[in-house]
Amino acid sequence: MDLSAFPEESQQRLRALLQPWLPKELVDELIEHHTSVTYSKDSIIFLQGSPADLIFWVVSGLVKIYCPLSGGGRTLVKLAGPADLLGHIDFVDPERRRAQAFEAHALTKCSIAIVTREQLNRLLQKLDPQQLIRLVEGVNTYWSSMAQRFATFLGISFRERLEMTFGDLAAKFGVRDTRGTLLMPELSHVDLAEMIGSSRPMVSRLVNEMIEEGILARRGKQYVLLNRPNLSSGANTGSSQVREPSRTNGHNGWQPTMSAQPEGRGPARIRSL
């Protein structure tokens, strides 16, 4: 696929993601040598257990990343948007093959660029030792920040989890308006419950509380995270430094309210956005 067919904004985001680790010429080569696939809304991109021989990145649209659970449930691990990587988290199955750990579903119509792991490995073989060391250090920082975020998330209440989730959505998918930040994805209470590990009625109650407190508003099927100028910004939550180096708990002066004994502490599941 020709670079001219790849949206400029997506190219810029991908370069911002990869160039701290990889030389510019390798980043350009990676962007140039891929296959582009379009997925319709609600279609499956890959399932848990599928061969992990492909790396996907989102060119346009939104993708839900799920972790299926025993008993038929599932956790909404992440909402992925343009320039996000998919399919890089895998496990080794009983036959010693690498398989997808999660599954991906198109929330909207999506354009996805696909690169084989073989292509990626060939590019990485061109790196000199110092570049490889820098890459390993970056990958270690990425996974360490994810582990820190997971540990933080497990230790807070459902209310705090929901506040953190809205803050992350605002940082990644928010558009400023006169009242605050409009969250572009249209997410149901079921979606939000899957993100924080609670029931739908719990999310409905918490959302209503936040609306009554002037933290949140609705605009059709979307949420607006309202400006709260008298509050200080939140501290860093440990989100991926590679993808969101400036992400914080708070957004526009809004942050979770920590309590000594939080109500509704959730089960020990891992969540991330």
Backbone as CSV, one residue per row, in Angstrom:
resi,resn,N_x,N_y,N_z,CA_x,CA_y,CA_z,C_x,C_y,C_z
1,MET,0.851,-1.199,0.000,0.000,0.000,0.000,0.879,1.240,0.000
2,ASP,0.558,2.181,-0.808,1.305,3.415,-0.968,1.069,4.344,0.234
3,LEU,2.102,5.064,0.656,1.969,5.956,1.811,0.901,7.017,1.597
4,SER,0.687,7.420,0.330,-0.317,8.444,0.059,-1.715,7.972,0.408
5,ALA,-1.925,6.632,0.455,-3.239,6.083,0.799,-3.410,5.948,2.308
6,PHE,-2.352,6.227,3.049,-2.370,6.095,4.497,-2.603,7.483,5.085
7,PRO,-3.692,7.729,5.832,-3.993,9.080,6.325,-2.802,9.707,7.040
8,GLU,-2.545,10.979,6.759,-1.390,11.676,7.321,-1.412,11.663,8.852
9,GLU,-2.595,11.861,9.432,-2.686,11.863,10.891,-2.261,10.518,11.473
10,SER,-2.697,9.425,10.831,-2.309,8.099,11.303,-0.809,7.870,11.149
11,GLN,-0.230,8.358,10.044,1.218,8.249,9.863,1.959,8.966,10.986
12,GLN,1.506,10.174,11.316,2.166,10.953,12.360,2.074,10.258,13.709
13,ARG,0.916,9.687,14.008,0.752,8.998,15.287,1.630,7.756,15.370
14,LEU,1.705,7.025,14.273,2.546,5.830,14.254,4.019,6.187,14.418
15,ARG,4.428,7.260,13.759,5.824,7.678,13.895,6.118,8.126,15.324
16,ALA,5.170,8.831,15.931,5.368,9.256,17.317,5.473,8.050,18.243
17,LEU,4.755,6.989,17.903,4.782,5.770,18.708,6.099,5.017,18.547
18,LEU,6.598,4.917,17.310,7.706,4.014,17.022,9.082,4.672,16.994
19,GLN,9.167,5.956,16.643,10.475,6.553,16.440,11.322,6.705,17.702
20,PRO,10.726,6.770,18.918,11.608,6.748,20.088,12.419,5.460,20.192
21,TRP,11.963,4.399,19.529,12.616,3.094,19.616,13.335,2.684,18.345
22,LEU,12.805,3.090,17.186,13.307,2.579,15.907,13.793,3.726,15.026
23,PRO,14.810,3.476,14.192,15.267,4.506,13.248,14.151,4.894,12.282
24,LYS,14.197,6.133,11.814,13.150,6.663,10.944,12.978,5.805,9.691
25,GLU,14.110,5.343,9.105,13.987,4.569,7.862,13.276,3.244,8.082
26,LEU,13.446,2.630,9.256,12.739,1.388,9.539,11.253,1.644,9.792
27,VAL,10.954,2.775,10.438,9.547,3.134,10.660,8.855,3.341,9.317
28,ASP,9.508,4.067,8.408,8.924,4.289,7.075,8.715,2.968,6.350
29,GLU,9.690,2.075,6.452,9.579,0.777,5.777,8.431,-0.044,6.361
30,LEU,8.278,0.025,7.682,7.193,-0.712,8.323,5.835,-0.187,7.880
31,ILE,5.711,1.139,7.772,4.443,1.736,7.351,4.147,1.398,5.889
32,GLU,5.186,1.363,5.059,4.983,1.111,3.634,4.589,-0.333,3.335
33,HIS,5.151,-1.291,4.084,4.935,-2.701,3.756,3.880,-3.317,4.663
34,HIS,2.644,-3.112,4.290,1.549,-3.676,5.064,0.365,-3.933,4.131
35,THR,-0.594,-4.660,4.656,-1.848,-4.913,3.947,-2.962,-4.188,4.680
36,SER,-3.822,-3.500,3.958,-4.926,-2.758,4.564,-6.225,-3.542,4.401
37,VAL,-6.958,-3.677,5.506,-8.232,-4.420,5.516,-9.293,-3.552,6.173
38,THR,-10.495,-3.560,5.628,-11.615,-2.822,6.210,-12.568,-3.793,6.898
39,TYR,-12.971,-3.469,8.116,-13.911,-4.280,8.889,-15.176,-3.473,9.145
40,SER,-16.312,-4.103,8.961,-17.575,-3.420,9.224,-17.847,-3.370,10.721
41,LYS,-18.741,-2.487,11.108,-19.125,-2.341,12.516,-19.572,-3.680,13.097
42,ASP,-19.100,-3.989,14.308,-19.445,-5.199,15.063,-18.802,-6.476,14.517
43,SER,-17.959,-6.374,13.501,-17.314,-7.585,12.985,-16.132,-7.981,13.873
44,ILE,-15.746,-9.251,13.802,-14.636,-9.782,14.595,-13.346,-9.622,13.804
45,ILE,-12.336,-9.031,14.433,-11.027,-8.859,13.791,-10.150,-10.084,14.058
46,PHE,-10.090,-10.522,15.312,-9.470,-11.806,15.635,-10.033,-12.294,16.961
47,LEU,-9.928,-13.607,17.198,-10.453,-14.242,18.400,-9.311,-14.735,19.284
48,GLN,-9.610,-14.933,20.555,-8.636,-15.523,21.456,-8.261,-16.915,20.944
49,GLY,-6.963,-17.217,20.947,-6.489,-18.508,20.464,-6.134,-18.538,18.998
50,SER,-6.458,-17.463,18.256,-6.049,-17.398,16.846,-4.528,-17.324,16.757
51,PRO,-3.931,-17.794,15.645,-2.471,-17.693,15.501,-2.001,-16.252,15.652
52,ALA,-0.967,-16.063,16.454,-0.455,-14.714,16.714,0.685,-14.392,15.757
53,ASP,0.434,-14.559,14.465,1.473,-14.317,13.468,1.282,-12.990,12.752
54,LEU,0.311,-12.200,13.214,0.040,-10.900,12.606,0.026,-9.811,13.677
55,ILE,0.481,-8.636,13.298,0.359,-7.437,14.118,-0.602,-6.490,13.400
56,PHE,-1.550,-5.942,14.127,-2.558,-5.050,13.551,-2.349,-3.644,14.123
57,TRP,-2.563,-2.633,13.310,-2.716,-1.309,13.895,-3.915,-0.632,13.264
58,VAL,-4.560,0.182,14.066,-5.806,0.828,13.652,-5.465,2.076,12.853
59,VAL,-5.944,2.127,11.621,-5.774,3.308,10.780,-6.908,4.289,11.039
60,SER,-8.136,3.784,11.107,-9.299,4.619,11.414,-10.343,3.752,12.106
61,GLY,-11.213,4.397,12.866,-12.260,3.680,13.579,-11.845,3.307,14.995
62,LEU,-12.753,2.594,15.690,-12.540,2.188,17.073,-12.707,0.676,17.201
63,VAL,-11.896,0.066,18.052,-11.902,-1.378,18.247,-11.975,-1.690,19.735
64,LYS,-12.830,-2.649,20.097,-12.893,-3.131,21.475,-11.993,-4.349,21.622
65,ILE,-11.127,-4.328,22.633,-10.269,-5.465,22.940,-10.834,-6.162,24.171
66,TYR,-11.213,-7.424,24.032,-11.827,-8.191,25.112,-10.911,-9.311,25.587
67,CYS,-11.044,-9.636,26.868,-10.452,-10.851,27.416,-11.600,-11.770,27.806
68,PRO,-11.841,-12.870,27.069,-12.915,-13.793,27.442,-12.623,-14.436,28.794
69,LEU,-13.674,-14.650,29.580,-13.549,-15.244,30.901,-14.230,-16.600,30.934
70,SER,-13.807,-17.450,31.836,-14.475,-18.739,31.998,-15.904,-18.490,32.453
71,GLY,-16.825,-19.271,31.944,-18.232,-19.071,32.284,-18.963,-18.203,31.293
72,GLY,-18.271,-17.717,30.268,-18.951,-16.966,29.215,-18.856,-15.465,29.335
73,GLY,-18.329,-14.938,30.447,-18.193,-13.497,30.580,-16.977,-12.987,29.823
74,ARG,-16.774,-11.692,29.854,-15.615,-11.101,29.202,-15.317,-9.747,29.831
75,THR,-14.071,-9.342,29.749,-13.603,-8.057,30.243,-13.242,-7.170,29.066
76,LEU,-13.751,-5.950,29.063,-13.352,-4.977,28.043,-12.027,-4.369,28.499
77,VAL,-10.924,-4.886,27.944,-9.587,-4.518,28.397,-9.189,-3.135,27.909
78,LYS,-9.594,-2.813,26.697,-9.079,-1.592,26.080,-9.985,-1.158,24.949
79,LEU,-10.090,0.146,24.760,-10.738,0.712,23.587,-9.628,1.306,22.721
80,ALA,-9.406,0.723,21.551,-8.295,1.109,20.688,-8.775,2.041,19.589
81,GLY,-7.946,3.039,19.271,-8.253,3.988,18.214,-7.097,4.109,17.239
82,PRO,-7.130,5.106,16.350,-6.104,5.259,15.318,-4.683,5.241,15.878
83,ALA,-3.821,4.438,15.229,-2.401,4.235,15.543,-2.161,3.273,16.695
84,ASP,-3.216,2.752,17.332,-3.020,1.757,18.382,-2.644,0.410,17.773
85,LEU,-1.757,-0.305,18.455,-1.345,-1.641,18.035,-2.248,-2.692,18.657
86,LEU,-2.564,-3.738,17.887,-3.373,-4.855,18.349,-2.641,-6.152,18.012
87,GLY,-2.939,-7.193,18.763,-2.431,-8.515,18.425,-1.017,-8.795,18.884
88,HIS,-0.397,-7.867,19.649,0.973,-8.087,20.112,1.018,-8.791,21.466
89,ILE,-0.145,-8.989,22.108,-0.203,-9.695,23.392,-0.635,-11.126,23.118
90,ASP,0.251,-12.078,23.391,-0.043,-13.459,23.035,0.345,-14.405,24.164
91,PHE,0.095,-15.681,23.953,0.507,-16.726,24.892,0.930,-17.944,24.073
92,VAL,1.600,-18.889,24.718,2.022,-20.122,24.050,1.016,-21.214,24.386
93,ASP,0.375,-21.782,23.358,-0.657,-22.784,23.578,-0.020,-24.156,23.863
94,PRO,-0.824,-25.164,24.199,-0.258,-26.488,24.532,0.591,-27.102,23.428
95,GLU,0.384,-26.683,22.178,1.210,-27.189,21.072,2.423,-26.319,20.796
96,ARG,2.741,-25.408,21.739,3.910,-24.537,21.656,3.818,-23.534,20.512
97,ARG,2.592,-23.170,20.165,2.391,-22.146,19.152,1.954,-20.855,19.837
98,ARG,2.361,-19.722,19.272,1.933,-18.439,19.815,0.500,-18.155,19.371
99,ALA,-0.343,-17.794,20.334,-1.758,-17.553,20.046,-2.186,-16.226,20.660
100,GLN,-3.233,-15.637,20.104,-3.745,-14.361,20.602,-4.322,-14.532,22.012
101,ALA,-3.910,-13.660,22.922,-4.408,-13.723,24.300,-5.795,-13.096,24.416
102,PHE,-6.078,-12.086,23.593,-7.354,-11.374,23.656,-8.110,-11.560,22.343
103,GLU,-9.241,-10.886,22.229,-9.957,-10.861,20.956,-10.359,-9.426,20.652
104,ALA,-10.521,-9.126,19.371,-10.794,-7.761,18.929,-12.071,-7.717,18.108
105,HIS,-12.941,-6.753,18.440,-14.204,-6.545,17.740,-14.286,-5.084,17.291
106,ALA,-14.759,-4.862,16.085,-14.880,-3.501,15.564,-16.078,-2.810,16.208
107,LEU,-15.825,-1.737,16.963,-16.914,-0.943,17.539,-17.568,-0.091,16.457
108,THR,-16.760,0.408,15.534,-17.240,1.162,14.373,-16.623,0.545,13.115
109,LYS,-16.990,1.043,11.973,-16.286,0.634,10.758,-14.812,0.998,10.906
110,CYS,-13.925,0.060,10.609,-12.494,0.249,10.860,-11.664,-0.059,9.620
111,SER,-10.596,0.693,9.489,-9.539,0.344,8.542,-8.339,-0.097,9.359
112,ILE,-7.845,-1.308,9.081,-6.760,-1.907,9.868,-5.590,-2.231,8.941
113,ALA,-4.397,-1.813,9.327,-3.180,-2.184,8.616,-2.583,-3.411,9.292
114,ILE,-2.192,-4.386,8.479,-1.701,-5.663,9.006,-0.267,-5.892,8.528
115,VAL,0.592,-6.256,9.474,1.982,-6.607,9.181,2.242,-7.968,9.795
116,THR,2.940,-8.839,9.086,3.258,-10.156,9.655,4.419,-10.020,10.635
117,ARG,4.450,-10.921,11.609,5.573,-10.931,12.540,6.879,-11.239,11.804
118,GLU,6.788,-11.993,10.718,7.988,-12.280,9.939,8.568,-11.005,9.343
119,GLN,7.688,-10.139,8.801,8.148,-8.856,8.282,8.784,-8.018,9.384
120,LEU,8.134,-7.979,10.543,8.649,-7.205,11.668,10.004,-7.735,12.124
121,ASN,10.142,-9.050,12.195,11.407,-9.644,12.622,12.542,-9.307,11.647
122,ARG,12.219,-9.296,10.351,13.247,-8.952,9.363,13.730,-7.514,9.554
123,LEU,12.803,-6.613,9.878,13.186,-5.228,10.120,14.048,-5.109,11.378
124,LEU,13.664,-5.820,12.432,14.408,-5.734,13.690,15.824,-6.286,13.551
125,GLN,16.038,-7.220,12.641,17.376,-7.771,12.432,18.342,-6.743,11.864
126,LYS,17.809,-5.625,11.359,18.663,-4.569,10.824,19.187,-3.633,11.909
127,LEU,18.684,-3.755,13.132,19.100,-2.864,14.209,20.491,-3.230,14.712
128,ASP,21.263,-2.210,15.085,22.566,-2.474,15.689,22.366,-2.735,17.187
129,PRO,23.400,-3.220,17.891,23.237,-3.576,19.309,22.701,-2.443,20.185
130,GLN,23.171,-1.219,19.981,22.696,-0.106,20.804,21.212,0.168,20.567
131,GLN,20.792,0.054,19.326,19.367,0.250,19.025,18.524,-0.858,19.646
132,LEU,19.033,-2.085,19.634,18.315,-3.197,20.259,18.204,-2.996,21.769
133,ILE,19.280,-2.507,22.395,19.236,-2.245,23.840,18.181,-1.191,24.146
134,ARG,18.135,-0.129,23.336,17.145,0.915,23.546,15.728,0.369,23.370
135,LEU,15.553,-0.516,22.394,14.242,-1.118,22.174,13.824,-1.974,23.365
136,VAL,14.742,-2.815,23.874,14.429,-3.663,25.027,14.088,-2.812,26.247
137,GLU,14.847,-1.737,26.463,14.556,-0.847,27.589,13.169,-0.213,27.446
138,GLY,12.832,0.185,26.223,11.514,0.779,25.999,10.387,-0.205,26.229
139,VAL,10.563,-1.441,25.756,9.547,-2.471,25.968,9.394,-2.761,27.467
140,ASN,10.513,-2.807,28.185,10.448,-3.037,29.629,9.677,-1.919,30.324
141,THR,9.933,-0.672,29.929,9.215,0.457,30.517,7.722,0.378,30.209
142,TYR,7.394,-0.015,28.973,5.990,-0.147,28.569,5.256,-1.156,29.448
143,TRP,5.817,-2.383,29.582,5.148,-3.408,30.368,5.153,-3.051,31.857
144,SER,6.210,-2.397,32.341,6.258,-1.993,33.749,5.166,-0.981,34.061
145,SER,4.954,-0.031,33.151,3.914,0.977,33.373,2.531,0.342,33.346
146,MET,2.332,-0.658,32.489,1.053,-1.365,32.478,0.830,-2.101,33.794
147,ALA,1.875,-2.769,34.316,1.748,-3.488,35.584,1.418,-2.533,36.716
148,GLN,2.057,-1.355,36.714,1.774,-0.362,37.748,0.323,0.102,37.670
149,ARG,-0.136,0.317,36.451,-1.526,0.770,36.291,-2.503,-0.300,36.760
150,PHE,-2.257,-1.566,36.396,-3.138,-2.644,36.819,-3.212,-2.706,38.342
151,ALA,-2.046,-2.613,39.008,-2.019,-2.677,40.469,-2.804,-1.522,41.080
152,THR,-2.667,-0.341,40.500,-3.431,0.813,40.984,-4.924,0.578,40.820
153,PHE,-5.303,0.079,39.663,-6.716,-0.122,39.352,-7.359,-1.132,40.296
154,LEU,-6.630,-2.189,40.641,-7.170,-3.233,41.507,-7.401,-2.742,42.928
155,GLY,-6.706,-1.690,43.324,-6.776,-1.245,44.708,-7.757,-0.132,44.984
156,ILE,-8.576,0.240,44.009,-9.489,1.361,44.215,-10.944,0.908,44.028
157,SER,-11.872,1.768,44.452,-13.297,1.433,44.415,-13.849,1.516,43.001
158,PHE,-15.098,1.016,42.830,-15.756,1.114,41.531,-15.897,2.569,41.105
159,ARG,-16.222,3.459,42.023,-16.362,4.882,41.686,-15.031,5.430,41.164
160,GLU,-13.952,5.111,41.848,-12.644,5.591,41.419,-12.231,4.971,40.090
161,ARG,-12.573,3.701,39.887,-12.282,3.055,38.604,-13.029,3.761,37.471
162,LEU,-14.282,4.093,37.711,-15.072,4.742,36.673,-14.525,6.136,36.386
163,GLU,-14.139,6.879,37.423,-13.547,8.198,37.223,-12.245,8.095,36.423
164,MET,-11.412,7.110,36.762,-10.171,6.919,36.024,-10.453,6.557,34.573
165,THR,-11.454,5.722,34.346,-11.820,5.321,32.990,-12.297,6.506,32.167
166,PHE,-13.148,7.345,32.752,-13.595,8.541,32.029,-12.423,9.479,31.750
167,GLY,-11.493,9.598,32.702,-10.321,10.439,32.475,-9.471,9.933,31.327
168,ASP,-9.294,8.610,31.254,-8.523,8.021,30.156,-9.219,8.230,28.811
169,LEU,-10.535,8.036,28.792,-11.284,8.245,27.553,-11.182,9.695,27.097
170,ALA,-11.227,10.634,28.058,-11.113,12.051,27.706,-9.736,12.360,27.140
171,ALA,-8.683,11.767,27.748,-7.319,12.026,27.281,-7.093,11.482,25.881
172,LYS,-7.720,10.355,25.581,-7.445,9.681,24.318,-8.458,9.980,23.222
173,PHE,-9.731,10.099,23.584,-10.790,10.254,22.587,-11.637,11.497,22.833
174,GLY,-11.133,12.433,23.631,-11.923,13.608,23.974,-11.726,14.758,23.007
175,VAL,-12.783,15.574,22.864,-12.745,16.792,22.063,-13.239,17.923,22.951
176,ARG,-12.435,18.989,23.069,-12.808,20.092,23.937,-14.030,20.827,23.397
177,ASP,-14.954,21.178,24.310,-16.038,22.089,23.958,-16.168,23.097,25.091
178,THR,-17.180,23.937,25.042,-17.279,25.026,26.012,-17.500,24.527,27.436
179,ARG,-18.102,23.361,27.594,-18.391,22.853,28.945,-17.281,21.994,29.508
180,GLY,-16.446,21.446,28.658,-15.415,20.537,29.137,-14.870,19.718,27.987
181,THR,-14.905,18.393,28.129,-14.376,17.488,27.103,-15.448,16.483,26.695
182,LEU,-15.790,16.503,25.419,-16.768,15.564,24.875,-16.065,14.255,24.559
183,LEU,-16.582,13.141,25.090,-16.027,11.823,24.822,-16.679,11.286,23.555
184,MET,-15.879,11.085,22.502,-16.438,10.740,21.202,-17.048,9.339,21.135
185,PRO,-16.456,8.308,21.764,-17.076,6.974,21.660,-18.455,6.944,22.325
186,GLU,-19.367,6.219,21.718,-20.692,6.008,22.303,-20.653,4.682,23.067
187,LEU,-20.538,4.756,24.383,-20.395,3.570,25.221,-21.622,3.412,26.111
188,SER,-22.123,2.192,26.177,-23.283,1.892,27.024,-22.835,1.652,28.455
189,HIS,-23.796,1.564,29.380,-23.473,1.228,30.758,-22.912,-0.190,30.858
190,VAL,-23.325,-1.059,29.951,-22.751,-2.413,29.921,-21.272,-2.340,29.568
191,ASP,-20.919,-1.513,28.565,-19.511,-1.350,28.198,-18.696,-0.840,29.387
192,LEU,-19.217,0.178,30.064,-18.494,0.750,31.200,-18.374,-0.255,32.338
193,ALA,-19.427,-1.073,32.540,-19.363,-2.104,33.577,-18.280,-3.122,33.255
194,GLU,-18.123,-3.480,31.974,-17.060,-4.416,31.578,-15.681,-3.807,31.784
195,MET,-15.580,-2.497,31.697,-14.290,-1.835,31.883,-13.855,-1.794,33.346
196,ILE,-14.815,-1.700,34.256,-14.432,-1.532,35.660,-14.718,-2.771,36.500
197,GLY,-15.284,-3.827,35.893,-15.516,-5.077,36.621,-16.693,-5.029,37.563
198,SER,-17.717,-4.255,37.222,-18.901,-4.146,38.085,-20.144,-4.579,37.320
199,SER,-21.290,-4.449,37.949,-22.568,-4.725,37.292,-23.061,-3.469,36.578
200,ARG,-23.973,-3.657,35.617,-24.556,-2.505,34.927,-25.324,-1.597,35.883
201,PRO,-26.152,-2.142,36.825,-26.835,-1.248,37.765,-25.871,-0.397,38.602
202,MET,-24.714,-0.959,38.961,-23.727,-0.187,39.716,-23.228,0.988,38.890
203,VAL,-22.923,0.749,37.600,-22.464,1.831,36.739,-23.553,2.887,36.583
204,SER,-24.802,2.459,36.401,-25.903,3.418,36.258,-25.990,4.319,37.487
205,ARG,-25.849,3.732,38.672,-25.908,4.525,39.907,-24.745,5.505,39.984
206,LEU,-23.543,5.031,39.659,-22.369,5.889,39.743,-22.419,7.019,38.719
207,VAL,-22.877,6.714,37.498,-23.002,7.759,36.478,-23.995,8.818,36.928
208,ASN,-25.132,8.389,37.482,-26.125,9.352,37.971,-25.554,10.222,39.077
209,GLU,-24.755,9.625,39.970,-24.114,10.405,41.037,-23.193,11.470,40.450
210,MET,-22.387,11.081,39.464,-21.439,12.016,38.865,-22.157,13.140,38.118
211,ILE,-23.292,12.832,37.508,-24.083,13.870,36.840,-24.650,14.840,37.877
212,GLU,-25.195,14.303,38.982,-25.748,15.142,40.044,-24.682,16.035,40.680
213,GLU,-23.437,15.538,40.746,-22.343,16.294,41.359,-21.698,17.294,40.402
214,GLY,-22.163,17.346,39.150,-21.619,18.294,38.191,-20.282,17.885,37.616
215,ILE,-19.950,16.592,37.686,-18.704,16.080,37.128,-18.898,15.651,35.679
216,LEU,-20.104,15.160,35.392,-20.390,14.520,34.108,-21.709,15.049,33.575
217,ALA,-21.852,15.063,32.248,-23.115,15.415,31.597,-23.304,14.492,30.407
218,ARG,-24.527,14.444,29.895,-24.824,13.648,28.704,-25.127,14.572,27.543
219,ARG,-24.693,14.174,26.341,-25.093,14.838,25.105,-25.485,13.747,24.143
220,GLY,-26.764,13.437,24.087,-27.217,12.303,23.300,-26.677,11.018,23.896
221,LYS,-25.971,10.230,23.085,-25.386,8.978,23.556,-23.945,9.149,24.036
222,GLN,-23.488,10.397,24.064,-22.109,10.666,24.466,-22.079,11.347,25.834
223,TYR,-20.890,11.267,26.463,-20.682,11.914,27.754,-19.802,13.139,27.576
224,VAL,-19.994,14.111,28.477,-19.128,15.282,28.548,-18.527,15.311,29.943
225,LEU,-17.199,15.317,30.011,-16.492,15.466,31.271,-16.364,16.958,31.514
226,LEU,-17.061,17.457,32.520,-17.216,18.896,32.707,-15.969,19.531,33.303
227,ASN,-15.745,20.799,32.941,-14.639,21.552,33.515,-14.857,21.734,35.013
228,ARG,-13.779,21.563,35.781,-13.826,21.838,37.226,-12.569,22.631,37.561
229,PRO,-12.555,23.931,37.247,-11.326,24.732,37.318,-10.734,24.884,38.704
230,ASN,-11.498,24.627,39.750,-10.985,24.823,41.097,-10.221,23.631,41.643
231,LEU,-10.157,22.523,40.864,-9.451,21.335,41.314,-8.117,21.225,40.602
232,SER,-7.136,20.681,41.273,-5.818,20.496,40.685,-5.811,19.242,39.838
233,SER,-4.837,19.158,38.920,-4.737,17.987,38.047,-4.343,16.772,38.830
234,GLY,-4.779,15.583,38.336,-4.455,14.332,39.009,-3.032,13.907,38.737
235,ALA,-2.592,12.908,39.495,-1.251,12.374,39.329,-1.239,11.325,38.237
236,ASN,-0.062,11.038,37.738,0.091,10.038,36.684,-0.342,8.672,37.161
237,THR,-1.137,7.968,36.342,-1.671,6.666,36.722,-0.788,5.515,36.307
238,GLY,0.275,5.795,35.605,1.131,4.699,35.148,0.706,4.116,33.822
239,SER,-0.028,4.889,33.012,-0.395,4.417,31.688,0.847,4.306,30.825
240,SER,0.681,3.647,29.696,1.827,3.404,28.819,2.525,4.698,28.435
241,GLN,3.805,4.814,28.707,4.564,5.983,28.329,4.767,6.041,26.826
242,VAL,4.635,4.918,26.168,4.851,4.902,24.723,3.674,5.533,24.002
243,ARG,2.477,5.162,24.416,1.283,5.615,23.704,0.749,6.917,24.250
244,GLU,0.730,7.066,25.571,0.151,8.238,26.181,1.106,8.775,27.242
245,PRO,2.226,9.405,26.863,3.198,9.809,27.862,2.696,10.855,28.826
246,SER,1.673,11.640,28.455,1.211,12.697,29.341,-0.104,12.381,30.024
247,ARG,-0.567,11.146,29.921,-1.872,10.804,30.472,-1.840,10.868,31.993
248,THR,-2.904,11.380,32.581,-3.009,11.467,34.035,-4.372,10.990,34.470
249,ASN,-4.528,10.777,35.786,-5.847,10.450,36.323,-6.838,11.538,35.982
250,GLY,-6.404,12.769,36.142,-7.310,13.888,35.951,-7.287,14.382,34.523
251,HIS,-8.314,15.166,34.195,-8.382,15.802,32.885,-9.178,17.065,33.070
252,ASN,-8.618,18.195,32.603,-9.273,19.483,32.787,-9.538,19.760,34.257
253,GLY,-8.578,19.428,35.118,-8.735,19.713,36.527,-9.597,18.729,37.271
254,TRP,-9.951,17.629,36.673,-10.827,16.630,37.300,-10.017,15.423,37.681
255,GLN,-10.264,14.862,38.874,-9.522,13.698,39.321,-10.386,12.851,40.232
256,PRO,-10.051,11.574,40.403,-10.808,10.731,41.320,-10.728,11.249,42.746
257,THR,-11.786,11.030,43.509,-11.807,11.381,44.911,-11.515,10.140,45.711
258,MET,-10.346,10.077,46.350,-9.946,8.900,47.099,-10.565,8.925,48.493
259,SER,-11.091,7.793,48.928,-11.644,7.687,50.276,-10.844,6.671,51.067
260,ALA,-10.864,6.802,52.394,-10.078,5.905,53.241,-10.558,4.472,53.131
261,GLN,-11.890,4.287,53.082,-12.463,2.957,52.937,-13.470,3.003,51.799
262,PRO,-12.993,2.864,50.564,-13.868,3.050,49.410,-15.004,2.051,49.379
263,GLU,-16.150,2.563,48.972,-17.346,1.719,48.865,-17.290,0.928,47.576
264,GLY,-17.769,-0.323,47.621,-17.931,-1.108,46.399,-16.616,-1.525,45.791
265,ARG,-15.652,-1.972,46.605,-14.376,-2.405,46.050,-14.591,-3.587,45.123
266,GLY,-13.938,-3.569,43.985,-14.210,-4.550,42.948,-13.387,-5.811,43.087
267,PRO,-13.713,-6.829,42.291,-12.972,-8.085,42.286,-11.600,-7.903,41.677
268,ALA,-10.735,-8.858,41.925,-9.346,-8.745,41.464,-9.237,-9.145,40.003
269,ARG,-9.605,-8.212,39.107,-9.438,-8.419,37.674,-8.578,-7.292,37.135
270,ILE,-7.953,-7.543,36.033,-7.094,-6.532,35.418,-7.869,-5.777,34.367
271,ARG,-7.813,-4.452,34.465,-8.481,-3.595,33.498,-7.486,-2.587,32.967
272,SER,-7.664,-2.165,31.734,-6.837,-1.105,31.183,-7.563,-0.475,30.024
273,LEU,-7.200,0.735,29.745,-7.696,1.404,28.558,-6.550,1.675,27.621
